[in-house]
Structure formats: C-alpha cells, structure tokens
Amino acid sequence: MGKERPEVVIVNVRLFASLREIAGKGQFTLQLSSKDGMMTVGNLKKKISEIYPTILSLKIPIAVAVNGKVANDKSALKDLDEVALLPPVTGG
C-alpha cells in the first residue's frame, strides 16, 4: 500500500474594501490540501496571510462568510465553496 494522497479543496475567495486594495484583486481561487491541516476557515485565513502578509499586519477583525452565511475559524470548507472576507466598514 502506498501513501494516501492528500485531500484537496478548491475555494473561491472574494475580498472586499481594504483587503481588495491590498491584494490588488477582488477575487481569486485557492487550493487547500489536508497536508496544510484541517480544511477550515482558520486555515484558509492562515494560507491567505502567507500570500498577503499585509492583511495580518492590519490587526483588524475580518468577518468571514461561506456561501453567504457567517462563518468562524472552525467552520469546515468544502470544494467550490465561496468565501468572502470582509473588513470592518466605516462611514457616515
């Protein structure tokens, strides 16, 4: 028996407001593998912070929605989920 191949999940990530400005784009796809840890929102955020370290340096709370529903760091991700990252909004 050989080694099992890691499970892979591809998610569509949408960035809004200042996060979009930092990344220089509003949306991208990202592949998560079980070798990166559990396929959760928390691990997705970690992977994004590796790609865009400036996002973490903002030290702001980032709301997350998976397929239009509010999610937390422990929320599981499935293949082809749409994940929206939303920074706090100010205005008046």
SULWO-V563293 format. One record per pair of residues at least 12 apart in sequence whose C-alpha atoms are under 10 Angstrom apart, sorted by the first residue. I is the first residue (numbers start at 1). GAP is how many residues later the second one is. D is the distance in Angstrom with one decimal. If there is no record, write none. Layout:
# SULWO-V563293
i/gap/d
I/GAP/D
I/GAP/D
This chain:
# SULWO-V563293
i/gap/d
5/28/9.6
5/29/9.1
5/30/9.2
6/26/9.7
6/27/6.1
6/28/5.3
6/29/6.0
6/30/9.2
7/25/8.4
7/26/5.6
7/27/5.3
7/28/7.9
7/32/9.3
8/23/6.7
8/24/5.7
8/25/4.4
8/26/6.4
8/27/8.9
8/28/9.8
8/31/8.8
8/70/9.3
8/71/7.8
9/21/8.3
9/22/5.7
9/23/5.2
9/24/6.3
9/25/8.4
9/30/7.6
9/68/7.6
9/69/6.2
9/70/4.5
9/71/7.2
9/72/8.8
10/19/6.7
10/20/5.7
10/21/4.4
10/22/6.2
10/23/8.7
10/67/9.1
10/68/7.8
10/69/5.1
10/70/5.5
10/71/7.6
10/72/9.5
11/17/8.6
11/18/5.6
11/19/5.5
11/20/6.5
11/21/7.9
11/33/9.2
11/55/9.7
11/66/7.9
11/67/7.6
11/68/6.1
11/69/4.8
11/70/5.0
11/71/5.9
11/72/7.0
12/15/7.1
12/16/5.9
12/17/4.4
12/18/6.5
12/19/9.0
12/54/9.8
12/55/9.8
12/67/9.2
12/68/6.5
12/69/6.3
12/70/4.8
12/71/6.1
12/72/8.4
13/13/8.3
13/14/5.5
13/15/5.4
13/16/5.8
13/17/7.0
13/31/9.5
13/35/9.5
13/53/9.4
13/67/9.9
13/68/8.5
13/69/6.0
13/70/4.8
13/71/5.9
13/72/7.5
14/12/5.7
14/13/4.3
14/14/6.7
14/15/8.7
14/50/9.9
14/51/9.7
14/68/7.4
14/69/6.1
14/70/4.7
14/71/6.3
14/72/8.7
15/12/5.9
15/13/8.6
15/49/9.9
15/68/8.7
15/69/6.0
15/70/5.2
15/71/6.7
15/72/8.8
16/68/7.7
16/69/6.5
16/70/5.6
16/71/7.1
16/72/9.9
16/73/9.9
17/68/9.4
17/69/7.4
17/70/7.0
17/71/8.9
17/72/8.1
18/37/8.9
18/40/9.8
18/68/8.8
18/69/7.1
18/70/9.3
18/71/9.4
19/33/9.4
19/35/9.2
19/36/6.7
19/39/9.6
19/43/9.4
19/66/7.8
19/67/7.7
19/68/7.1
20/35/9.9
20/65/9.3
20/66/9.5
20/67/9.9
22/30/7.6
22/31/9.6
22/32/7.2
22/33/7.1
23/25/9.9
23/28/9.0
23/29/6.7
23/30/9.9
23/31/8.9
23/32/8.5
26/58/9.9
27/55/9.9
27/56/9.6
27/57/9.0
29/51/9.1
29/53/9.2
29/54/9.8
30/14/8.6
30/17/8.8
30/18/8.6
30/50/9.8
31/13/9.1
31/16/9.5
31/48/9.1
31/49/9.8
32/12/7.3
32/15/8.2
32/45/9.3
32/46/9.9
32/47/9.3
38/36/9.2
38/38/8.0
38/39/9.0
39/35/9.0
39/36/8.6
39/37/5.9
39/38/5.6
39/39/7.8
39/40/9.8
40/31/9.9
40/32/8.8
40/33/6.5
40/34/5.7
40/35/5.4
40/36/4.4
40/37/5.3
40/38/8.8
41/23/8.0
41/24/9.3
41/25/8.6
41/30/7.6
41/31/6.6
41/32/4.7
41/33/6.2
41/34/5.6
41/35/6.5
41/36/6.7
41/42/8.5
42/22/9.9
42/29/9.9
42/30/7.5
42/31/4.0
42/32/6.2
42/33/7.8
42/34/9.0
42/35/10.0
43/30/7.6
43/31/8.8
43/32/9.9
43/33/9.7
43/34/9.7
44/29/8.7
44/32/10.0
44/33/8.8
44/39/9.3
45/17/9.6
45/19/9.5
45/28/8.2
45/40/9.1
55/32/9.9
58/29/9.9
60/27/7.1
60/28/7.6
61/25/8.7
61/26/6.5
61/27/6.9
62/22/9.8
62/23/6.3
62/24/5.5
62/25/4.7
62/26/6.8
63/21/8.1
63/22/5.9
63/23/5.0
63/24/6.2
63/25/7.7
64/19/6.9
64/20/5.6
64/21/4.9
64/22/6.2
64/23/8.9
65/17/8.1
65/18/5.7
65/19/5.1
65/20/6.8
65/21/8.2
66/12/9.7
66/15/6.6
66/16/5.7
66/17/4.6
66/18/6.5
66/19/9.1
67/13/9.5
67/14/6.1
67/15/5.1
67/16/6.4
67/17/8.0
68/13/9.8
68/14/7.9
68/15/8.0
68/16/7.8
69/14/9.3
69/15/9.4
70/13/9.7
70/14/9.3
71/12/9.2
71/13/9.7
